[in-house]
Amino acid sequence: MPFWRTRGASTDTAAYANTMGSGLERTKEGMLRITDPTEAWLEVQADGTSDYARIDPSFVTGKALAVVHIRASVNHATAGATSFSPQSARSSYIRAPGKGVLRVSIEEPKGSLIPIQAVRANVSVPFDFNPIRVGLMLAILLIVACWRPGSRLWRIPLDTASNTQRVLGLCFVIPLAALMLYGAGSQLTGDPLVFHEAGGYTYDFDQYGHIADALLNGHASLDLDVPKALADTPDPYDIATRSKLLAEGVNPIYWDYVYYDGHWYSYFGVLPAVLLFMPFRAITGHMLSSGAAVLLFMLVALVFLALLVVRLISRLAPKTSLAATSMALALMLIGSNAGYLLFRRNFYSVPFAASLAFSVLGLWLWLGATEPDGNGPQGDAAKPKTSGNGEPSRHAFGRWKVGDSPALSLPKVGFGALCIAANFGCRPTFCLTALLGIALFWPQIRAIGTVLRGRTVAPGKALLAPAVVVVAALIPVLPLMAYNAVRFGSPLDFGNDYQFTVTDLTKYRVAPANILPIVADYLLLPLRFVGQFPWVALSKASLPEWSYMEPMIGGLFAMCPLLALSIALPLLRRVAGRPGRTPFTLAVLALGLGLTMFDAVLAGLGWRYMTDCGWLFTLAALPVMLRLLGEPGTPDLHGGNGMTLRIRVGRLAVMIAMLFTITVALLSMFTIGRHDALISSAPSLFYNVFAWFLQ
């Protein structure tokens, strides 16, 4: 639209001479230096033939600003505040309608170097065809076509045995895997991410690389220097003491590292370092980047999140349509907080990505561990062979059955337990996923109690499956407990209390008055919308007392409203042919709520901590969402014309909610002020997208 509206611009070549305010001076490199922010402006005559002006950037050198905040006005009538980046040509076009004196005020502090050569008035905005923008618009149209209530996808049932549907799934997985592997390969290594502030902390973002180097060198402490003044301090965790050391220029004092008994450590789980960082260092001699590790773990997580959703749907509601299944997959992608981890690919995201991958893989295996009981499509041929007293079969390797409970695949049970236990070396909070096994395997647990009380089966055979779970879990847990004991003298001490951060964690506890407000903010912190791109702003949480708070745009249910359906799960009774509450889905909801409370008590309020519970709320919301969609077995599923108004409205409501959620998720990547905000870390990308909405 700006292109068409400025076709009649005069492009007056005489309107190039700028009047410069007394608060600016020109450097020899051609940039501007601010000497007085109140008089930092450029003026030029505008003839009114164009509503746009152009900022011509100068050659950028030294410490010039990558993002410049400006305010345009014509004859003192303010057009509005905006900003531009010399790295983005499209961002140099600013809206300033009117005829007269155009003034561009530079709103930056004194001493700032501004890469502006001149301001041009009466310009014509060039035509720009952006394939990514067009592709996004086509994607939106495709989503609406697939999810609209009358779409043909509502009449095609999910069939996990269909080769056609498997090939369709691979058509999504293969490009995703190729893209993420390419991304990981393009950033396998990088320059050391170490920054030191004069009179402040040293920030080193290569924690996992240092863990790998230490282990390869045969010790648990990190190979980082400890200043003598710090080593001689009787209480290094005291904030006043640390501040005094920093003011005296003592360095390095590492931010967010663990200091204990004269050595530096990391409180982050060691398993990602063992699985990825150590082999990479041993083979290549280089340090693996955290960004590559996050992408590799997230590739596994995304694949098995999708498989977990499909497996759960096939058990809750066989013959659910492909349209509903695709909605469920999209909901899981966003509700699991995967977008945050893919966006913020530093060492903070590594343990979350690893634990998400291990947890969903383990739970997927457990959901598939139940063997056919002969009542399904396979009939008697699928029945496991058992002795007359119900003893486990000796004819099928890895199959275990006790009493009248369904048979289990011991390899799946064992490997699933190993994966879930591996969280002890990533993010231990995810180990609580193991509690879902109680609900999932309750028929077998109850059968074990029955046969042991009746003494109809030998204890060794009856307890074989629990023994497999325990042994498999101990394989990763025992070495990790020994690692903790070597570092901090206790197998259950991960060193969290000894980290150097904003407060003394050896004494700090979340204030009881903050706990319920934090829980409420995790779920219900409202979104805040603003009048300019990216339209979604940070939403400030208010707590009675100080606590850790990461900048975030909203709570889980605000960012992804369909997750709130999980709260209605206890009210969803089972109806023949319809999904409903089950012991497993109720346990998933309880665990999600429990982990939300757990993080509120021990961690504070953080966007990344939503990864602990987001995927669980998604699983709990699925049965309610499927019922709202009329899944499965609605009349139109079999080609009829009997779709009720309730089903049509339900599908339309869910589609609108999903489109809203996807839009918020995309815009949140551009939110100003969030950690690793694109406006600072990738200004060219930010302003190129910002220019799409130039009006």
C-alpha positions as CSV (number, residue, x, y, z in Angstrom):
1,M,0.0,0.0,0.0
2,P,2.8,2.6,0.7
3,F,4.1,1.9,-2.8
4,W,0.8,2.7,-4.4
5,R,0.1,5.7,-2.2
6,T,3.4,7.3,-3.0
7,R,3.3,6.9,-6.8
8,G,2.7,10.6,-7.1
9,A,5.6,11.7,-4.8
10,S,7.6,14.5,-6.3
11,T,10.9,12.9,-5.1
12,D,12.2,16.5,-4.9
13,T,15.9,16.2,-5.2
14,A,16.3,19.7,-3.8
15,A,14.9,18.5,-0.5
16,Y,18.1,16.9,0.7
17,A,19.6,19.7,2.7
18,N,19.0,19.1,6.4
19,T,19.0,21.7,9.1
20,M,20.8,20.1,12.1
21,G,19.9,20.9,15.7
22,S,22.5,22.3,18.1
23,G,22.5,19.1,20.0
24,L,24.1,17.2,17.1
25,E,27.6,17.2,15.7
26,R,28.9,15.4,12.6
27,T,31.9,13.0,13.1
28,K,34.7,12.6,10.6
29,E,33.1,9.2,9.7
30,G,29.9,10.9,8.7
31,M,27.8,9.8,11.7
32,L,26.1,12.0,14.2
33,R,27.0,12.4,17.9
34,I,24.5,13.6,20.4
35,T,25.8,16.5,22.5
36,D,22.4,17.6,23.8
37,P,19.4,15.2,23.6
38,T,16.9,18.1,23.9
39,E,18.2,19.6,20.6
40,A,19.1,16.5,18.7
41,W,17.0,16.8,15.5
42,L,17.2,17.1,11.7
43,E,14.8,19.2,9.6
44,V,13.9,19.2,5.9
45,Q,11.1,20.7,3.8
46,A,8.2,18.4,2.8
47,D,5.9,19.4,-0.1
48,G,3.1,17.0,1.0
49,T,3.2,14.8,-2.1
50,S,4.3,11.8,0.0
51,D,3.3,10.7,3.4
52,Y,6.7,9.1,3.9
53,A,10.3,10.2,4.5
54,R,13.5,8.2,4.2
55,I,16.4,8.1,6.5
56,D,19.7,7.6,4.7
57,P,22.1,5.7,7.0
58,S,25.8,6.6,7.1
59,F,28.6,4.1,7.1
60,V,28.5,2.3,10.5
61,T,31.7,2.1,12.5
62,G,32.8,1.7,16.1
63,K,30.0,1.9,18.7
64,A,27.3,3.3,16.5
65,L,23.8,2.3,17.7
66,A,22.2,-0.7,15.8
67,V,18.7,0.6,16.7
68,V,17.8,4.3,16.7
69,H,14.7,5.6,18.4
70,I,13.2,8.6,16.6
71,R,10.1,10.8,16.5
72,A,8.8,12.5,13.4
73,S,6.6,15.6,13.2
74,V,5.5,18.0,10.4
75,N,5.0,21.6,11.5
76,H,5.2,20.4,15.1
77,A,2.3,18.0,14.6
78,T,3.7,14.7,15.9
79,A,3.3,11.8,13.5
80,G,4.5,9.3,16.2
81,A,7.5,7.6,17.7
82,T,9.3,4.8,15.9
83,S,12.7,3.4,15.4
84,F,14.9,2.1,12.6
85,S,18.0,0.0,12.0
86,P,20.7,0.8,9.5
87,Q,20.8,-3.0,8.9
88,S,17.3,-2.9,7.4
89,A,16.7,-0.8,4.3
90,R,12.9,-1.1,4.7
91,S,12.9,0.4,8.2
92,S,14.4,3.6,6.9
93,Y,11.0,4.6,5.5
94,I,9.0,6.5,8.2
95,R,5.5,7.9,8.0
96,A,5.3,11.6,8.3
97,P,2.2,13.1,6.4
98,G,1.8,16.7,5.8
99,K,3.3,19.8,4.1
100,G,5.9,22.0,5.7
101,V,8.9,21.5,8.0
102,L,9.6,17.9,8.7
103,R,11.5,17.4,11.9
104,V,13.0,14.0,12.9
105,S,14.0,14.1,16.6
106,I,16.5,11.5,17.8
107,E,15.6,10.1,21.2
108,E,18.9,8.7,22.4
109,P,21.1,9.6,25.3
110,K,24.0,12.1,25.2
111,G,27.2,10.8,23.6
112,S,25.4,8.2,21.4
113,L,26.7,7.7,17.9
114,I,23.9,7.8,15.3
115,P,24.5,6.3,11.9
116,I,22.3,8.8,10.0
117,Q,23.6,10.7,7.0
118,A,20.4,12.7,6.1
119,V,16.6,12.7,6.2
120,R,14.9,12.8,2.8
121,A,11.3,14.1,2.3
122,N,8.8,13.6,-0.6
123,V,10.1,10.0,-1.3
124,S,8.4,7.1,-3.1
125,V,8.4,3.9,-1.2
126,P,9.7,1.1,-3.5
127,F,7.7,-2.0,-4.3
128,D,8.8,-5.1,-2.3
129,F,7.7,-8.6,-3.0
130,N,8.7,-10.8,0.0
131,P,8.3,-14.5,-0.6
132,I,8.3,-15.2,3.2
133,R,5.4,-12.8,3.7
134,V,3.5,-14.3,0.8
135,G,4.2,-17.8,2.1
136,L,2.8,-16.9,5.5
137,M,-0.3,-15.5,4.0
138,L,-0.8,-18.7,1.9
139,A,-0.1,-20.8,5.1
140,I,-2.9,-18.9,6.9
141,L,-5.3,-19.6,4.0
142,L,-4.3,-23.3,4.0
143,I,-4.9,-23.6,7.7
144,V,-8.4,-22.0,7.4
145,A,-9.2,-24.3,4.4
146,C,-8.1,-27.4,6.4
147,W,-9.8,-26.4,9.7
148,R,-13.1,-24.8,8.5
149,P,-16.1,-26.8,9.7
150,G,-16.9,-28.1,6.3
151,S,-13.4,-29.2,5.3
152,R,-13.0,-32.7,3.9
153,L,-10.3,-33.4,6.5
154,W,-13.2,-33.8,9.1
155,R,-14.4,-36.8,7.1
156,I,-11.0,-38.6,7.0
157,P,-10.4,-40.6,10.1
158,L,-7.0,-41.0,11.7
159,D,-5.5,-44.4,10.9
160,T,-2.1,-45.1,12.3
161,A,-1.9,-48.2,10.2
162,S,-2.4,-46.3,6.9
163,N,0.7,-46.1,4.8
164,T,-0.8,-43.0,3.1
165,Q,-1.1,-41.2,6.4
166,R,2.4,-42.3,7.4
167,V,3.8,-40.9,4.2
168,L,1.9,-37.7,4.8
169,G,3.4,-37.5,8.3
170,L,6.9,-38.0,6.8
171,C,6.3,-35.1,4.4
172,F,6.1,-32.9,7.5
173,V,8.8,-34.6,9.6
174,I,11.6,-34.8,6.9
175,P,11.6,-31.1,6.1
176,L,11.5,-30.2,9.8
177,A,14.4,-32.6,10.5
178,A,16.4,-31.2,7.6
179,L,15.8,-27.6,8.7
180,M,16.7,-28.3,12.3
181,L,19.8,-30.4,11.4
182,Y,20.9,-27.7,9.0
183,G,20.4,-25.1,11.7
184,A,22.4,-27.2,14.2
185,G,25.1,-27.8,11.6
186,S,25.4,-24.2,10.8
187,Q,26.1,-23.3,14.4
188,L,28.0,-26.3,15.7
189,T,30.8,-24.1,17.1
190,G,31.2,-20.4,17.7
191,D,33.3,-17.8,19.4
192,P,33.5,-18.1,23.2
193,L,30.4,-16.4,24.7
194,V,32.2,-14.5,27.6
195,F,31.5,-10.9,28.6
196,H,32.9,-8.9,31.5
197,E,31.4,-5.7,32.8
198,A,33.8,-3.3,34.5
199,G,33.1,-3.4,38.2
200,G,30.6,-6.2,37.6
201,Y,30.2,-9.9,37.0
202,T,31.6,-12.0,34.2
203,Y,29.0,-13.6,32.0
204,D,30.0,-16.9,30.4
205,F,27.4,-18.7,28.4
206,D,29.5,-21.8,27.6
207,Q,28.5,-23.6,30.8
208,Y,28.0,-27.0,29.1
209,G,31.2,-26.7,27.1
210,H,33.1,-26.1,30.4
211,I,31.3,-29.1,32.0
212,A,32.4,-31.3,29.1
213,D,36.0,-30.0,29.3
214,A,36.2,-30.7,33.0
215,L,34.9,-34.3,32.7
216,L,37.3,-35.0,29.8
217,N,40.1,-33.7,32.1
218,G,39.0,-36.1,34.8
219,H,37.5,-33.8,37.4
220,A,34.1,-32.5,38.4
221,S,35.0,-28.8,39.0
222,L,35.2,-26.4,36.1
223,D,38.5,-25.2,34.7
224,L,37.8,-21.6,35.5
225,D,40.0,-19.3,37.6
226,V,39.0,-18.4,41.1
227,P,40.3,-15.0,42.3
228,K,42.2,-15.2,45.6
229,A,40.1,-12.4,47.1
230,L,37.0,-14.5,46.5
231,A,38.7,-17.7,47.8
232,D,39.6,-15.9,51.0
233,T,36.1,-14.5,51.6
234,P,34.4,-16.3,54.5
235,D,30.9,-15.8,53.1
236,P,31.0,-15.4,49.3
237,Y,27.2,-15.8,49.0
238,D,26.4,-12.6,50.9
239,I,25.3,-10.0,48.4
240,A,27.0,-7.1,50.2
241,T,30.3,-9.0,50.3
242,R,30.1,-9.9,46.7
243,S,29.2,-6.3,45.7
244,K,32.2,-5.1,47.6
245,L,34.5,-7.5,45.8
246,L,33.1,-6.4,42.4
247,A,33.5,-2.7,43.3
248,E,37.1,-3.4,44.1
249,G,37.6,-4.9,40.6
250,V,37.9,-8.6,41.7
251,N,37.3,-10.8,38.6
252,P,36.3,-13.1,37.3
253,I,33.2,-13.6,39.4
254,Y,30.9,-15.6,37.2
255,W,27.2,-14.9,37.0
256,D,24.9,-17.8,37.5
257,Y,27.7,-20.2,38.2
258,V,28.0,-22.3,41.3
259,Y,30.8,-21.5,43.7
260,Y,31.5,-24.1,46.3
261,D,34.6,-25.0,48.4
262,G,37.0,-22.9,46.3
263,H,35.8,-24.2,42.9
264,W,33.4,-23.2,40.1
265,Y,30.6,-25.7,39.1
266,S,27.4,-25.6,37.2
267,Y,24.0,-26.5,38.7
268,F,22.7,-27.5,35.3
269,G,22.2,-31.2,34.6
270,V,25.3,-32.9,33.4
271,L,23.7,-35.5,31.0
272,P,23.5,-33.2,27.9
273,A,27.2,-32.6,28.3
274,V,27.9,-36.3,28.5
275,L,25.7,-37.1,25.5
276,L,26.6,-34.3,23.1
277,F,29.3,-31.9,24.3
278,M,31.9,-34.4,25.4
279,P,31.8,-36.5,22.2
280,F,31.9,-33.4,20.1
281,R,34.9,-32.0,21.9
282,A,36.7,-35.4,21.9
283,I,36.2,-35.9,18.1
284,T,36.6,-32.3,16.8
285,G,38.6,-30.6,19.5
286,H,36.1,-27.7,19.5
287,M,33.3,-26.7,21.9
288,L,29.8,-27.5,20.8
289,S,27.5,-24.5,20.9
290,S,24.4,-24.6,23.1
291,G,22.3,-23.5,20.1
292,A,23.2,-26.7,18.2
293,A,22.5,-28.8,21.3
294,V,19.0,-27.2,21.8
295,L,18.1,-27.9,18.1
296,L,19.2,-31.5,18.3
297,F,17.2,-32.2,21.5
298,M,14.2,-30.2,20.2
299,L,14.1,-32.3,17.0
300,V,13.7,-35.4,19.2
301,A,11.2,-33.6,21.4
302,L,9.0,-32.4,18.6
303,V,8.9,-35.8,16.8
304,F,7.9,-37.6,19.9
305,L,5.5,-34.9,21.1
306,A,3.7,-35.5,17.8
307,L,3.8,-39.3,18.2
308,L,2.6,-39.0,21.8
309,V,-0.4,-36.9,20.8
310,V,-1.3,-39.4,18.0
311,R,-0.9,-42.4,20.3
312,L,-3.0,-40.8,23.0
313,I,-5.8,-39.8,20.5
314,S,-5.8,-43.3,19.1
315,R,-6.5,-44.7,22.6
316,L,-8.9,-42.0,23.8
317,A,-10.9,-41.7,20.6
318,P,-10.1,-44.0,17.7
319,K,-11.2,-42.7,14.3
320,T,-10.7,-39.1,15.2
321,S,-10.6,-37.0,12.1
322,L,-7.4,-35.7,10.5
323,A,-8.6,-32.1,11.0
324,A,-9.0,-32.6,14.8
325,T,-5.7,-34.5,15.0
326,S,-3.8,-31.6,13.2
327,M,-5.4,-29.1,15.6
328,A,-4.2,-31.3,18.5
329,L,-0.6,-31.4,17.1
330,A,-0.6,-27.6,16.6
331,L,-1.9,-27.1,20.1
332,M,0.9,-29.4,21.5
333,L,3.6,-27.5,19.5
334,I,2.6,-24.2,21.1
335,G,1.3,-25.4,24.5
336,S,4.6,-27.3,25.2
337,N,6.5,-24.0,25.1
338,A,8.6,-25.4,22.2
339,G,8.6,-22.0,20.5
340,Y,10.3,-20.4,23.5
341,L,13.1,-23.0,23.5
342,L,13.6,-22.8,19.8
343,F,13.8,-19.0,20.1
344,R,16.1,-18.8,23.0
345,R,18.8,-21.3,22.2
346,N,21.3,-20.7,24.9
347,F,22.5,-22.9,27.8
348,Y,19.4,-22.1,29.9
349,S,17.3,-23.9,27.3
350,V,19.5,-27.0,27.0
351,P,18.3,-28.9,30.1
352,F,14.6,-28.1,29.3
353,A,15.0,-29.3,25.7
354,A,16.7,-32.5,26.8
355,S,14.2,-33.3,29.5
356,L,11.3,-32.6,27.2
357,A,12.8,-35.0,24.7
358,F,13.4,-37.7,27.3
359,S,10.0,-37.3,29.0
360,V,7.9,-37.5,25.9
361,L,9.9,-40.4,24.5
362,G,9.6,-42.3,27.8
363,L,5.9,-41.6,28.1
364,W,5.3,-42.6,24.4
365,L,7.0,-45.9,25.1
366,W,4.9,-46.5,28.2
367,L,1.7,-45.7,26.4
368,G,2.6,-48.3,23.8
369,A,3.8,-50.9,26.3
370,T,0.4,-52.5,26.7
371,E,0.2,-55.6,24.5
372,P,-3.0,-56.6,22.6
373,D,-5.4,-58.5,24.9
374,G,-7.3,-60.4,22.2
375,N,-10.4,-58.3,22.3
376,G,-9.3,-55.9,19.6
377,P,-9.1,-56.4,15.8
378,Q,-6.5,-59.1,16.1
379,G,-8.8,-61.4,17.9
380,D,-7.6,-64.6,19.6
381,A,-4.4,-64.7,17.5
382,A,-3.2,-61.7,19.5
383,K,-3.8,-63.2,22.9
384,P,-0.6,-63.8,24.9
385,K,0.1,-67.3,25.9
386,T,-0.2,-67.8,29.7
387,S,-0.3,-70.8,32.0
388,G,-3.6,-71.7,33.6
389,N,-2.8,-69.9,36.8
390,G,-2.1,-66.6,35.0
391,E,1.7,-66.8,35.2
392,P,3.7,-64.7,32.7
393,S,4.1,-66.3,29.3
394,R,7.4,-68.1,28.6
395,H,6.8,-68.2,24.8
396,A,7.1,-64.5,23.9
397,F,10.4,-62.7,24.6
398,G,10.0,-59.6,26.6
399,R,6.2,-60.1,27.3
400,W,5.1,-60.0,30.9
401,K,1.6,-60.7,32.1
402,V,0.2,-61.2,35.6
403,G,-3.3,-62.1,36.6
404,D,-6.1,-60.7,34.4
405,S,-4.3,-57.5,33.6
406,P,-3.1,-56.7,30.0
407,A,0.3,-57.9,29.1
408,L,3.2,-55.5,28.9
409,S,6.3,-55.3,26.7
410,L,9.2,-55.3,29.1
411,P,11.6,-53.6,26.7
412,K,9.2,-50.7,26.2
413,V,8.6,-50.4,30.0
414,G,12.3,-50.6,30.8
415,F,13.5,-48.2,28.1
416,G,10.7,-45.8,29.0
417,A,11.7,-45.9,32.6
418,L,15.4,-45.2,31.6
419,C,14.4,-42.2,29.6
420,I,12.2,-40.7,32.3
421,A,14.9,-41.3,34.9
422,A,17.5,-39.6,32.6
423,N,15.8,-36.4,33.6
424,F,17.7,-36.6,36.9
425,G,20.7,-35.5,34.9
426,C,18.9,-32.8,32.8
427,R,16.1,-31.0,34.7
428,P,15.1,-33.2,37.7
429,T,11.6,-31.7,37.9
430,F,10.7,-33.8,34.9
431,C,11.5,-37.0,36.9
432,L,8.0,-36.5,38.4
433,T,6.7,-37.7,35.0
434,A,7.3,-41.2,36.5
435,L,4.2,-40.7,38.7
436,L,2.1,-41.0,35.6
437,G,3.2,-44.7,35.5
438,I,1.0,-45.4,38.5
439,A,-2.2,-44.4,36.7
440,L,-1.0,-45.9,33.4
441,F,-0.1,-49.3,34.8
442,W,-2.7,-49.4,37.6
443,P,-4.3,-52.6,36.3
444,Q,-0.9,-54.4,36.5
445,I,-0.1,-52.9,39.9
446,R,-3.5,-54.1,41.3
447,A,-3.0,-57.5,39.7
448,I,0.4,-57.9,41.3
449,G,-1.1,-57.2,44.7
450,T,-3.8,-59.8,44.0
451,V,-1.5,-62.6,43.0
452,L,0.9,-61.9,45.8
453,R,-1.8,-62.0,48.4
454,G,-3.2,-65.2,46.9
455,R,0.3,-66.7,46.4
456,T,-0.7,-67.9,42.9
457,V,2.4,-66.6,41.2
458,A,6.0,-66.7,42.4
459,P,7.1,-63.3,43.7
460,G,10.0,-63.2,41.3
461,K,7.8,-63.5,38.3
462,A,5.1,-61.2,39.7
463,L,7.6,-58.5,40.4
464,L,9.5,-58.8,37.2
465,A,8.1,-55.7,35.6
466,P,8.6,-53.5,38.6
467,A,12.2,-54.8,38.9
468,V,12.8,-53.9,35.2
469,V,11.6,-50.3,35.9
470,V,13.8,-50.0,39.0
471,V,16.9,-51.4,37.4
472,A,16.4,-49.3,34.2
473,A,15.9,-46.1,36.3
474,L,19.0,-46.8,38.4
475,I,21.2,-47.0,35.3
476,P,21.3,-43.2,34.8
477,V,20.4,-42.2,38.4
478,L,23.3,-44.0,40.3
479,P,26.2,-42.4,38.3
480,L,24.4,-39.0,38.5
481,M,24.0,-39.3,42.3
482,A,27.7,-40.2,42.6
483,Y,28.6,-37.1,40.5
484,N,26.6,-34.9,42.9
485,A,28.2,-36.5,45.9
486,V,31.7,-35.8,44.5
487,R,30.8,-32.2,43.9
488,F,28.7,-31.2,46.9
489,G,28.9,-34.2,49.4
490,S,25.3,-35.3,48.8
491,P,23.8,-37.4,46.1
492,L,20.7,-35.2,46.0
493,D,22.5,-31.8,46.0
494,F,22.7,-30.2,42.6
495,G,24.3,-27.0,43.9
496,N,21.4,-24.7,43.2
497,D,21.8,-22.9,46.6
498,Y,25.4,-22.0,45.8
499,Q,24.9,-20.1,42.6
500,F,25.9,-16.5,42.2
501,T,22.7,-14.6,41.2
502,V,20.6,-11.6,42.3
503,T,20.3,-12.9,45.9
504,D,21.8,-15.2,48.5
505,L,20.2,-18.5,47.6
506,T,21.6,-20.2,50.7
507,K,19.1,-18.1,52.7
508,Y,16.5,-17.1,50.1
509,R,13.0,-18.7,50.0
510,V,10.1,-17.6,47.9
511,A,7.8,-15.5,50.2
512,P,4.6,-17.5,51.0
513,A,2.5,-14.4,50.0
514,N,3.9,-14.7,46.5
515,I,3.1,-18.4,45.8
516,L,-0.6,-18.2,44.9
517,P,0.0,-15.0,42.8
518,I,2.8,-16.7,40.9
519,V,0.6,-19.7,40.2
520,A,-2.1,-17.4,39.0
521,D,0.3,-15.6,36.7
522,Y,1.7,-18.8,35.3
523,L,-1.8,-19.6,34.1
524,L,-3.8,-16.4,33.8
525,L,-1.4,-13.4,33.5
526,P,-3.3,-11.4,30.8
527,L,-1.9,-10.4,27.5
528,R,-1.2,-6.8,26.9
529,F,-1.7,-5.4,23.4
530,V,-0.3,-2.1,22.0
531,G,-1.0,0.0,19.0
532,Q,2.1,-0.8,16.9
533,F,4.2,-3.8,15.8
534,P,4.5,-6.3,17.2
535,W,1.2,-5.4,19.0
536,V,2.0,-7.9,21.8
537,A,3.9,-6.3,24.7
538,L,5.3,-7.6,28.0
539,S,2.7,-8.0,30.7
540,K,4.0,-7.0,34.1
541,A,3.3,-9.3,37.0
542,S,2.7,-7.8,40.4
543,L,3.8,-9.7,43.5
544,P,3.4,-8.7,47.1
545,E,7.2,-9.2,47.7
546,W,10.3,-9.5,45.6
547,S,10.8,-12.8,43.7
548,Y,12.5,-13.8,40.5
549,M,10.4,-12.8,37.5
550,E,11.4,-13.3,33.9
551,P,9.8,-10.9,31.4
552,M,6.8,-12.6,29.7
553,I,3.8,-11.7,27.7
554,G,1.2,-13.7,29.6
555,G,0.2,-16.9,31.3
556,L,-0.3,-20.3,29.7
557,F,-4.0,-20.0,29.4
558,A,-3.8,-16.4,28.1
559,M,-1.3,-17.3,25.4
560,C,-3.0,-20.5,24.5
561,P,-6.7,-20.3,25.6
562,L,-7.5,-23.9,24.6
563,L,-5.2,-25.2,27.4
564,A,-7.8,-23.8,29.8
565,L,-10.1,-26.7,28.7
566,S,-7.9,-29.0,30.8
567,I,-9.5,-27.6,33.9
568,A,-12.9,-29.0,32.7
569,L,-11.5,-32.5,32.3
570,P,-12.7,-33.8,35.7
571,L,-16.3,-32.9,34.6
572,L,-16.0,-34.9,31.4
573,R,-17.6,-38.2,31.9
574,R,-17.0,-41.1,29.6
575,V,-19.7,-41.7,27.0
576,A,-19.7,-44.6,24.6
577,G,-17.7,-43.8,21.5
578,R,-16.6,-40.4,22.9
579,P,-13.4,-39.3,24.7
580,G,-13.6,-38.6,28.4
581,R,-11.6,-38.5,31.5
582,T,-9.4,-41.5,32.4
583,P,-7.1,-42.1,35.3
584,F,-4.2,-41.3,33.1
585,T,-5.5,-38.0,31.8
586,L,-6.6,-37.0,35.3
587,A,-3.1,-37.8,36.6
588,V,-1.6,-35.7,33.8
589,L,-3.8,-32.7,34.9
590,A,-2.8,-33.2,38.5
591,L,0.9,-33.4,37.7
592,G,0.6,-30.2,35.6
593,L,-1.0,-28.3,38.4
594,G,1.5,-29.8,40.9
595,L,4.5,-28.7,38.8
596,T,3.0,-25.2,38.5
597,M,2.9,-25.0,42.3
598,F,6.4,-26.6,42.5
599,D,7.9,-23.9,40.3
600,A,6.1,-21.1,42.1
601,V,7.6,-22.3,45.4
602,L,11.1,-23.1,44.3
603,A,11.8,-21.1,41.1
604,G,9.7,-17.9,40.9
605,L,8.0,-16.8,37.7
606,G,9.8,-17.6,34.5
607,W,8.7,-18.1,30.8
608,R,11.0,-21.0,30.4
609,Y,9.6,-22.8,33.5
610,M,6.3,-23.1,31.6
611,T,8.0,-26.0,29.7
612,D,7.6,-28.1,32.9
613,C,3.9,-28.2,32.8
614,G,2.7,-26.8,29.4
615,W,2.8,-30.2,27.6
616,L,0.9,-31.8,30.4
617,F,-1.9,-29.3,30.3
618,T,-2.0,-29.9,26.5
619,L,-2.5,-33.6,27.0
620,A,-5.2,-33.0,29.6
621,A,-7.0,-30.6,27.3
622,L,-7.2,-33.0,24.4
623,P,-10.2,-35.0,25.5
624,V,-12.2,-31.9,26.2
625,M,-11.2,-30.3,22.9
626,L,-12.1,-33.5,21.0
627,R,-15.6,-33.5,22.6
628,L,-16.0,-29.8,21.7
629,L,-15.2,-30.7,18.1
630,G,-17.7,-33.5,18.1
631,E,-15.0,-36.2,17.7
632,P,-15.1,-38.9,16.8
633,G,-18.0,-40.4,14.9
634,T,-20.0,-37.3,14.0
635,P,-22.5,-37.9,11.2
636,D,-20.4,-36.0,8.6
637,L,-17.4,-38.2,9.4
638,H,-19.0,-40.9,7.3
639,G,-20.1,-38.6,4.5
640,G,-23.5,-37.6,5.9
641,N,-25.0,-34.1,6.0
642,G,-26.1,-34.1,9.6
643,M,-23.5,-31.8,11.2
644,T,-25.3,-30.2,14.0
645,L,-25.2,-26.5,14.7
646,R,-23.4,-27.2,18.0
647,I,-20.6,-29.1,16.3
648,R,-20.2,-26.4,13.6
649,V,-20.0,-23.7,16.2
650,G,-17.6,-25.8,18.3
651,R,-15.3,-26.3,15.3
652,L,-15.4,-22.7,14.3
653,A,-14.6,-21.6,17.9
654,V,-11.7,-23.9,18.2
655,M,-10.3,-22.8,14.8
656,I,-10.5,-19.1,15.8
657,A,-8.8,-19.9,19.2
658,M,-6.1,-21.8,17.4
659,L,-5.5,-19.0,14.9
660,F,-5.3,-16.5,17.8
661,T,-2.8,-18.7,19.5
662,I,-0.6,-19.1,16.5
663,T,-0.7,-15.4,15.9
664,V,0.3,-14.6,19.5
665,A,3.1,-17.2,19.3
666,L,4.5,-15.7,16.2
667,L,4.3,-12.1,17.4
668,S,5.8,-13.0,20.7
669,M,9.1,-13.7,19.0
670,F,9.2,-9.9,18.1
671,T,8.1,-8.6,21.5
672,I,10.3,-5.8,22.7
673,G,12.0,-6.2,26.1
674,R,11.9,-10.0,26.3
675,H,15.1,-11.9,26.9
676,D,17.2,-12.1,23.7
677,A,14.7,-9.7,22.0
678,L,15.1,-9.6,18.2
679,I,15.1,-5.8,18.1
680,S,18.5,-6.0,19.7
681,S,19.9,-9.5,18.8
682,A,18.7,-9.4,15.1
683,P,17.6,-5.9,14.2
684,S,17.7,-6.6,10.5
685,L,15.1,-9.4,10.9
686,F,13.0,-7.4,13.3
687,Y,12.8,-4.3,11.0
688,N,12.4,-6.3,7.8
689,V,9.3,-7.8,9.3
690,F,8.3,-4.5,10.9
691,A,8.3,-3.0,7.4
692,W,5.6,-5.5,6.3
693,F,3.1,-3.4,8.3
694,L,4.3,0.0,7.1
695,Q,1.1,2.0,6.5
